[in-house]
Amino acid sequence: MTKLIKEKEPSNALKKIVLLVFGLGPIFIMIWFLNSQGFFTPPGT
């Protein structure tokens, strides 16, 4: 009988890195973009 080869599960560190890049990354990019367009500056200044 042949044994089934178990695939390795991703490590917890890899899961956290993926969550950080794809979860928080776009939020920081949006904040940076809006700030560069003057979104957060009050009008008249």
PDBQT receptor file of N, H, CA, C and O in Angstrom, charges set to zero:
ATOM      1  N   MET A   1       0.839  -1.193   0.000  1.00  0.00    +0.000 N 
ATOM      2  CA  MET A   1       0.000   0.000   0.000  1.00  0.00    +0.000 C 
ATOM      3  C   MET A   1       0.879   1.250   0.000  1.00  0.00    +0.000 C 
ATOM      4  O   MET A   1       1.923   1.300   0.651  1.00  0.00    +0.000 OA
ATOM      5  N   THR A   2       0.439   2.225  -0.727  1.00  0.00    +0.000 N 
ATOM      6  H   THR A   2      -0.409   2.185  -1.255  1.00  0.00    +0.000 HD
ATOM      7  CA  THR A   2       1.187   3.480  -0.745  1.00  0.00    +0.000 C 
ATOM      8  C   THR A   2       0.614   4.447   0.270  1.00  0.00    +0.000 C 
ATOM      9  O   THR A   2      -0.597   4.519   0.478  1.00  0.00    +0.000 OA
ATOM     10  N   LYS A   3       1.515   5.187   0.895  1.00  0.00    +0.000 N 
ATOM     11  H   LYS A   3       2.498   5.128   0.726  1.00  0.00    +0.000 HD
ATOM     12  CA  LYS A   3       1.081   6.182   1.873  1.00  0.00    +0.000 C 
ATOM     13  C   LYS A   3       0.712   7.472   1.150  1.00  0.00    +0.000 C 
ATOM     14  O   LYS A   3       1.347   7.858   0.169  1.00  0.00    +0.000 OA
ATOM     15  N   LEU A   4      -0.310   8.118   1.649  1.00  0.00    +0.000 N 
ATOM     16  H   LEU A   4      -0.826   7.805   2.446  1.00  0.00    +0.000 HD
ATOM     17  CA  LEU A   4      -0.682   9.414   1.091  1.00  0.00    +0.000 C 
ATOM     18  C   LEU A   4       0.270  10.476   1.622  1.00  0.00    +0.000 C 
ATOM     19  O   LEU A   4       0.564  10.523   2.817  1.00  0.00    +0.000 OA
ATOM     20  N   ILE A   5       0.744  11.319   0.726  1.00  0.00    +0.000 N 
ATOM     21  H   ILE A   5       0.505  11.280  -0.245  1.00  0.00    +0.000 HD
ATOM     22  CA  ILE A   5       1.668  12.382   1.124  1.00  0.00    +0.000 C 
ATOM     23  C   ILE A   5       0.831  13.564   1.615  1.00  0.00    +0.000 C 
ATOM     24  O   ILE A   5      -0.001  14.098   0.881  1.00  0.00    +0.000 OA
ATOM     25  N   LYS A   6       1.060  13.956   2.844  1.00  0.00    +0.000 N 
ATOM     26  H   LYS A   6       1.736  13.522   3.440  1.00  0.00    +0.000 HD
ATOM     27  CA  LYS A   6       0.348  15.101   3.404  1.00  0.00    +0.000 C 
ATOM     28  C   LYS A   6       1.035  16.383   2.958  1.00  0.00    +0.000 C 
ATOM     29  O   LYS A   6       2.257  16.508   3.030  1.00  0.00    +0.000 OA
ATOM     30  N   GLU A   7       0.234  17.327   2.500  1.00  0.00    +0.000 N 
ATOM     31  H   GLU A   7      -0.759  17.226   2.441  1.00  0.00    +0.000 HD
ATOM     32  CA  GLU A   7       0.798  18.623   2.133  1.00  0.00    +0.000 C 
ATOM     33  C   GLU A   7       1.032  19.424   3.405  1.00  0.00    +0.000 C 
ATOM     34  O   GLU A   7       0.262  19.344   4.363  1.00  0.00    +0.000 OA
ATOM     35  N   LYS A   8       2.107  20.192   3.392  1.00  0.00    +0.000 N 
ATOM     36  H   LYS A   8       2.732  20.256   2.614  1.00  0.00    +0.000 HD
ATOM     37  CA  LYS A   8       2.407  21.028   4.548  1.00  0.00    +0.000 C 
ATOM     38  C   LYS A   8       1.415  22.181   4.612  1.00  0.00    +0.000 C 
ATOM     39  O   LYS A   8       1.075  22.786   3.595  1.00  0.00    +0.000 OA
ATOM     40  N   GLU A   9       0.962  22.470   5.818  1.00  0.00    +0.000 N 
ATOM     41  H   GLU A   9       1.238  21.979   6.644  1.00  0.00    +0.000 HD
ATOM     42  CA  GLU A   9       0.089  23.616   6.007  1.00  0.00    +0.000 C 
ATOM     43  C   GLU A   9       0.955  24.863   6.140  1.00  0.00    +0.000 C 
ATOM     44  O   GLU A   9       2.063  24.795   6.672  1.00  0.00    +0.000 OA
ATOM     45  N   PRO A  10       0.456  26.003   5.659  1.00  0.00    +0.000 N 
ATOM     46  CA  PRO A  10       1.240  27.228   5.796  1.00  0.00    +0.000 C 
ATOM     47  C   PRO A  10       1.462  27.560   7.278  1.00  0.00    +0.000 C 
ATOM     48  O   PRO A  10       0.589  27.331   8.115  1.00  0.00    +0.000 OA
ATOM     49  N   SER A  11       2.609  28.086   7.575  1.00  0.00    +0.000 N 
ATOM     50  H   SER A  11       3.319  28.273   6.895  1.00  0.00    +0.000 HD
ATOM     51  CA  SER A  11       2.925  28.422   8.967  1.00  0.00    +0.000 C 
ATOM     52  C   SER A  11       2.121  29.643   9.407  1.00  0.00    +0.000 C 
ATOM     53  O   SER A  11       1.586  30.385   8.585  1.00  0.00    +0.000 OA
ATOM     54  N   ASN A  12       2.051  29.829  10.714  1.00  0.00    +0.000 N 
ATOM     55  H   ASN A  12       2.486  29.226  11.383  1.00  0.00    +0.000 HD
ATOM     56  CA  ASN A  12       1.316  30.976  11.245  1.00  0.00    +0.000 C 
ATOM     57  C   ASN A  12       1.966  32.286  10.843  1.00  0.00    +0.000 C 
ATOM     58  O   ASN A  12       1.268  33.273  10.607  1.00  0.00    +0.000 OA
ATOM     59  N   ALA A  13       3.283  32.316  10.762  1.00  0.00    +0.000 N 
ATOM     60  H   ALA A  13       3.850  31.515  10.955  1.00  0.00    +0.000 HD
ATOM     61  CA  ALA A  13       3.975  33.545  10.371  1.00  0.00    +0.000 C 
ATOM     62  C   ALA A  13       3.600  33.928   8.930  1.00  0.00    +0.000 C 
ATOM     63  O   ALA A  13       3.389  35.104   8.633  1.00  0.00    +0.000 OA
ATOM     64  N   LEU A  14       3.520  32.950   8.058  1.00  0.00    +0.000 N 
ATOM     65  H   LEU A  14       3.691  31.994   8.300  1.00  0.00    +0.000 HD
ATOM     66  CA  LEU A  14       3.152  33.227   6.669  1.00  0.00    +0.000 C 
ATOM     67  C   LEU A  14       1.722  33.746   6.592  1.00  0.00    +0.000 C 
ATOM     68  O   LEU A  14       1.433  34.659   5.818  1.00  0.00    +0.000 OA
ATOM     69  N   LYS A  15       0.837  33.176   7.382  1.00  0.00    +0.000 N 
ATOM     70  H   LYS A  15       1.072  32.434   8.010  1.00  0.00    +0.000 HD
ATOM     71  CA  LYS A  15      -0.551  33.643   7.401  1.00  0.00    +0.000 C 
ATOM     72  C   LYS A  15      -0.626  35.095   7.858  1.00  0.00    +0.000 C 
ATOM     73  O   LYS A  15      -1.387  35.884   7.298  1.00  0.00    +0.000 OA
ATOM     74  N   LYS A  16       0.157  35.451   8.869  1.00  0.00    +0.000 N 
ATOM     75  H   LYS A  16       0.775  34.810   9.324  1.00  0.00    +0.000 HD
ATOM     76  CA  LYS A  16       0.145  36.820   9.377  1.00  0.00    +0.000 C 
ATOM     77  C   LYS A  16       0.705  37.798   8.351  1.00  0.00    +0.000 C 
ATOM     78  O   LYS A  16       0.196  38.911   8.215  1.00  0.00    +0.000 OA
ATOM     79  N   ILE A  17       1.745  37.397   7.630  1.00  0.00    +0.000 N 
ATOM     80  H   ILE A  17       2.159  36.493   7.740  1.00  0.00    +0.000 HD
ATOM     81  CA  ILE A  17       2.331  38.269   6.610  1.00  0.00    +0.000 C 
ATOM     82  C   ILE A  17       1.335  38.505   5.480  1.00  0.00    +0.000 C 
ATOM     83  O   ILE A  17       1.188  39.631   5.004  1.00  0.00    +0.000 OA
ATOM     84  N   VAL A  18       0.652  37.449   5.051  1.00  0.00    +0.000 N 
ATOM     85  H   VAL A  18       0.771  36.535   5.437  1.00  0.00    +0.000 HD
ATOM     86  CA  VAL A  18      -0.338  37.589   3.975  1.00  0.00    +0.000 C 
ATOM     87  C   VAL A  18      -1.474  38.495   4.426  1.00  0.00    +0.000 C 
ATOM     88  O   VAL A  18      -1.928  39.345   3.661  1.00  0.00    +0.000 OA
ATOM     89  N   LEU A  19      -1.935  38.323   5.654  1.00  0.00    +0.000 N 
ATOM     90  H   LEU A  19      -1.566  37.632   6.275  1.00  0.00    +0.000 HD
ATOM     91  CA  LEU A  19      -2.999  39.171   6.177  1.00  0.00    +0.000 C 
ATOM     92  C   LEU A  19      -2.550  40.620   6.237  1.00  0.00    +0.000 C 
ATOM     93  O   LEU A  19      -3.319  41.522   5.903  1.00  0.00    +0.000 OA
ATOM     94  N   LEU A  20      -1.318  40.854   6.660  1.00  0.00    +0.000 N 
ATOM     95  H   LEU A  20      -0.693  40.122   6.932  1.00  0.00    +0.000 HD
ATOM     96  CA  LEU A  20      -0.796  42.211   6.761  1.00  0.00    +0.000 C 
ATOM     97  C   LEU A  20      -0.706  42.862   5.386  1.00  0.00    +0.000 C 
ATOM     98  O   LEU A  20      -1.117  44.010   5.216  1.00  0.00    +0.000 OA
ATOM     99  N   VAL A  21      -0.172  42.138   4.406  1.00  0.00    +0.000 N 
ATOM    100  H   VAL A  21       0.162  41.206   4.544  1.00  0.00    +0.000 HD
ATOM    101  CA  VAL A  21       0.038  42.704   3.071  1.00  0.00    +0.000 C 
ATOM    102  C   VAL A  21      -1.288  42.972   2.366  1.00  0.00    +0.000 C 
ATOM    103  O   VAL A  21      -1.492  44.053   1.814  1.00  0.00    +0.000 OA
ATOM    104  N   PHE A  22      -2.194  41.985   2.383  1.00  0.00    +0.000 N 
ATOM    105  H   PHE A  22      -2.028  41.106   2.831  1.00  0.00    +0.000 HD
ATOM    106  CA  PHE A  22      -3.438  42.118   1.623  1.00  0.00    +0.000 C 
ATOM    107  C   PHE A  22      -4.560  42.756   2.430  1.00  0.00    +0.000 C 
ATOM    108  O   PHE A  22      -5.565  43.173   1.854  1.00  0.00    +0.000 OA
ATOM    109  N   GLY A  23      -4.414  42.843   3.746  1.00  0.00    +0.000 N 
ATOM    110  H   GLY A  23      -3.598  42.505   4.214  1.00  0.00    +0.000 HD
ATOM    111  CA  GLY A  23      -5.449  43.450   4.565  1.00  0.00    +0.000 C 
ATOM    112  C   GLY A  23      -5.151  44.902   4.882  1.00  0.00    +0.000 C 
ATOM    113  O   GLY A  23      -5.970  45.784   4.623  1.00  0.00    +0.000 OA
ATOM    114  N   LEU A  24      -3.974  45.148   5.443  1.00  0.00    +0.000 N 
ATOM    115  H   LEU A  24      -3.309  44.431   5.653  1.00  0.00    +0.000 HD
ATOM    116  CA  LEU A  24      -3.641  46.509   5.855  1.00  0.00    +0.000 C 
ATOM    117  C   LEU A  24      -2.945  47.297   4.754  1.00  0.00    +0.000 C 
ATOM    118  O   LEU A  24      -3.012  48.526   4.744  1.00  0.00    +0.000 OA
ATOM    119  N   GLY A  25      -2.290  46.627   3.843  1.00  0.00    +0.000 N 
ATOM    120  H   GLY A  25      -2.235  45.628   3.852  1.00  0.00    +0.000 HD
ATOM    121  CA  GLY A  25      -1.581  47.299   2.760  1.00  0.00    +0.000 C 
ATOM    122  C   GLY A  25      -2.457  48.241   1.952  1.00  0.00    +0.000 C 
ATOM    123  O   GLY A  25      -2.102  49.409   1.790  1.00  0.00    +0.000 OA
ATOM    124  N   PRO A  26      -3.592  47.774   1.438  1.00  0.00    +0.000 N 
ATOM    125  CA  PRO A  26      -4.456  48.667   0.662  1.00  0.00    +0.000 C 
ATOM    126  C   PRO A  26      -4.992  49.853   1.465  1.00  0.00    +0.000 C 
ATOM    127  O   PRO A  26      -5.196  50.936   0.917  1.00  0.00    +0.000 OA
ATOM    128  N   ILE A  27      -5.221  49.645   2.765  1.00  0.00    +0.000 N 
ATOM    129  H   ILE A  27      -5.055  48.765   3.210  1.00  0.00    +0.000 HD
ATOM    130  CA  ILE A  27      -5.699  50.749   3.604  1.00  0.00    +0.000 C 
ATOM    131  C   ILE A  27      -4.635  51.832   3.690  1.00  0.00    +0.000 C 
ATOM    132  O   ILE A  27      -4.942  53.016   3.553  1.00  0.00    +0.000 OA
ATOM    133  N   PHE A  28      -3.370  51.434   3.918  1.00  0.00    +0.000 N 
ATOM    134  H   PHE A  28      -3.120  50.472   4.029  1.00  0.00    +0.000 HD
ATOM    135  CA  PHE A  28      -2.292  52.422   3.986  1.00  0.00    +0.000 C 
ATOM    136  C   PHE A  28      -2.090  53.103   2.635  1.00  0.00    +0.000 C 
ATOM    137  O   PHE A  28      -1.789  54.296   2.585  1.00  0.00    +0.000 OA
ATOM    138  N   ILE A  29      -2.251  52.370   1.555  1.00  0.00    +0.000 N 
ATOM    139  H   ILE A  29      -2.495  51.402   1.596  1.00  0.00    +0.000 HD
ATOM    140  CA  ILE A  29      -2.104  52.976   0.223  1.00  0.00    +0.000 C 
ATOM    141  C   ILE A  29      -3.205  54.003  -0.018  1.00  0.00    +0.000 C 
ATOM    142  O   ILE A  29      -2.945  55.072  -0.571  1.00  0.00    +0.000 OA
ATOM    143  N   MET A  30      -4.437  53.687   0.393  1.00  0.00    +0.000 N 
ATOM    144  H   MET A  30      -4.648  52.819   0.842  1.00  0.00    +0.000 HD
ATOM    145  CA  MET A  30      -5.534  54.650   0.226  1.00  0.00    +0.000 C 
ATOM    146  C   MET A  30      -5.308  55.907   1.056  1.00  0.00    +0.000 C 
ATOM    147  O   MET A  30      -5.546  57.017   0.581  1.00  0.00    +0.000 OA
ATOM    148  N   ILE A  31      -4.844  55.735   2.310  1.00  0.00    +0.000 N 
ATOM    149  H   ILE A  31      -4.650  54.833   2.696  1.00  0.00    +0.000 HD
ATOM    150  CA  ILE A  31      -4.577  56.893   3.165  1.00  0.00    +0.000 C 
ATOM    151  C   ILE A  31      -3.475  57.749   2.564  1.00  0.00    +0.000 C 
ATOM    152  O   ILE A  31      -3.578  58.976   2.552  1.00  0.00    +0.000 OA
ATOM    153  N   TRP A  32      -2.418  57.110   2.065  1.00  0.00    +0.000 N 
ATOM    154  H   TRP A  32      -2.335  56.113   2.075  1.00  0.00    +0.000 HD
ATOM    155  CA  TRP A  32      -1.323  57.860   1.443  1.00  0.00    +0.000 C 
ATOM    156  C   TRP A  32      -1.814  58.615   0.207  1.00  0.00    +0.000 C 
ATOM    157  O   TRP A  32      -1.460  59.779   0.014  1.00  0.00    +0.000 OA
ATOM    158  N   PHE A  33      -2.620  57.969  -0.626  1.00  0.00    +0.000 N 
ATOM    159  H   PHE A  33      -2.907  57.024  -0.469  1.00  0.00    +0.000 HD
ATOM    160  CA  PHE A  33      -3.122  58.601  -1.846  1.00  0.00    +0.000 C 
ATOM    161  C   PHE A  33      -4.008  59.799  -1.517  1.00  0.00    +0.000 C 
ATOM    162  O   PHE A  33      -3.860  60.871  -2.104  1.00  0.00    +0.000 OA
ATOM    163  N   LEU A  34      -4.935  59.607  -0.569  1.00  0.00    +0.000 N 
ATOM    164  H   LEU A  34      -5.056  58.737  -0.092  1.00  0.00    +0.000 HD
ATOM    165  CA  LEU A  34      -5.820  60.712  -0.214  1.00  0.00    +0.000 C 
ATOM    166  C   LEU A  34      -5.047  61.871   0.399  1.00  0.00    +0.000 C 
ATOM    167  O   LEU A  34      -5.373  63.034   0.161  1.00  0.00    +0.000 OA
ATOM    168  N   ASN A  35      -4.031  61.559   1.182  1.00  0.00    +0.000 N 
ATOM    169  H   ASN A  35      -3.767  60.614   1.376  1.00  0.00    +0.000 HD
ATOM    170  CA  ASN A  35      -3.212  62.607   1.777  1.00  0.00    +0.000 C 
ATOM    171  C   ASN A  35      -2.438  63.362   0.698  1.00  0.00    +0.000 C 
ATOM    172  O   ASN A  35      -2.290  64.581   0.776  1.00  0.00    +0.000 OA
ATOM    173  N   SER A  36      -1.949  62.644  -0.302  1.00  0.00    +0.000 N 
ATOM    174  H   SER A  36      -2.070  61.654  -0.366  1.00  0.00    +0.000 HD
ATOM    175  CA  SER A  36      -1.195  63.311  -1.365  1.00  0.00    +0.000 C 
ATOM    176  C   SER A  36      -2.098  64.186  -2.232  1.00  0.00    +0.000 C 
ATOM    177  O   SER A  36      -1.621  65.120  -2.876  1.00  0.00    +0.000 OA
ATOM    178  N   GLN A  37      -3.401  63.889  -2.254  1.00  0.00    +0.000 N 
ATOM    179  H   GLN A  37      -3.788  63.130  -1.731  1.00  0.00    +0.000 HD
ATOM    180  CA  GLN A  37      -4.349  64.697  -3.023  1.00  0.00    +0.000 C 
ATOM    181  C   GLN A  37      -4.926  65.856  -2.210  1.00  0.00    +0.000 C 
ATOM    182  O   GLN A  37      -5.739  66.628  -2.716  1.00  0.00    +0.000 OA
ATOM    183  N   GLY A  38      -4.503  65.975  -0.947  1.00  0.00    +0.000 N 
ATOM    184  H   GLY A  38      -3.843  65.347  -0.536  1.00  0.00    +0.000 HD
ATOM    185  CA  GLY A  38      -4.982  67.063  -0.106  1.00  0.00    +0.000 C 
ATOM    186  C   GLY A  38      -6.335  66.796   0.535  1.00  0.00    +0.000 C 
ATOM    187  O   GLY A  38      -7.029  67.741   0.911  1.00  0.00    +0.000 OA
ATOM    188  N   PHE A  39      -6.716  65.570   0.666  1.00  0.00    +0.000 N 
ATOM    189  H   PHE A  39      -6.152  64.802   0.360  1.00  0.00    +0.000 HD
ATOM    190  CA  PHE A  39      -8.028  65.211   1.223  1.00  0.00    +0.000 C 
ATOM    191  C   PHE A  39      -8.144  65.566   2.696  1.00  0.00    +0.000 C 
ATOM    192  O   PHE A  39      -9.219  65.955   3.154  1.00  0.00    +0.000 OA
ATOM    193  N   PHE A  40      -7.060  65.438   3.442  1.00  0.00    +0.000 N 
ATOM    194  H   PHE A  40      -6.187  65.123   3.070  1.00  0.00    +0.000 HD
ATOM    195  CA  PHE A  40      -7.109  65.635   4.886  1.00  0.00    +0.000 C 
ATOM    196  C   PHE A  40      -6.782  67.056   5.325  1.00  0.00    +0.000 C 
ATOM    197  O   PHE A  40      -6.819  67.352   6.519  1.00  0.00    +0.000 OA
ATOM    198  N   THR A  41      -6.464  67.935   4.389  1.00  0.00    +0.000 N 
ATOM    199  H   THR A  41      -6.434  67.695   3.419  1.00  0.00    +0.000 HD
ATOM    200  CA  THR A  41      -6.191  69.329   4.748  1.00  0.00    +0.000 C 
ATOM    201  C   THR A  41      -7.500  70.097   4.758  1.00  0.00    +0.000 C 
ATOM    202  O   THR A  41      -8.328  69.908   3.867  1.00  0.00    +0.000 OA
ATOM    203  N   PRO A  42      -7.709  70.961   5.748  1.00  0.00    +0.000 N 
ATOM    204  CA  PRO A  42      -8.962  71.733   5.783  1.00  0.00    +0.000 C 
ATOM    205  C   PRO A  42      -9.023  72.728   4.627  1.00  0.00    +0.000 C 
ATOM    206  O   PRO A  42      -7.994  73.261   4.213  1.00  0.00    +0.000 OA
ATOM    207  N   PRO A  43     -10.196  72.974   4.116  1.00  0.00    +0.000 N 
ATOM    208  CA  PRO A  43     -10.314  73.926   2.997  1.00  0.00    +0.000 C 
ATOM    209  C   PRO A  43      -9.931  75.341   3.431  1.00  0.00    +0.000 C 
ATOM    210  O   PRO A  43     -10.181  75.750   4.564  1.00  0.00    +0.000 OA
ATOM    211  N   GLY A  44      -9.333  76.059   2.523  1.00  0.00    +0.000 N 
ATOM    212  H   GLY A  44      -9.130  75.726   1.602  1.00  0.00    +0.000 HD
ATOM    213  CA  GLY A  44      -8.953  77.434   2.803  1.00  0.00    +0.000 C 
ATOM    214  C   GLY A  44      -7.547  77.586   3.335  1.00  0.00    +0.000 C 
ATOM    215  O   GLY A  44      -7.117  78.708   3.607  1.00  0.00    +0.000 OA
ATOM    216  N   THR A  45      -6.814  76.497   3.494  1.00  0.00    +0.000 N 
ATOM    217  H   THR A  45      -7.163  75.586   3.274  1.00  0.00    +0.000 HD
ATOM    218  CA  THR A  45      -5.433  76.623   3.985  1.00  0.00    +0.000 C 
ATOM    219  C   THR A  45      -4.464  76.240   2.901  1.00  0.00    +0.000 C 
ATOM    220  O   THR A  45      -3.252  76.279   3.114  1.00  0.00    +0.000 OA
TER     221      THR A  45
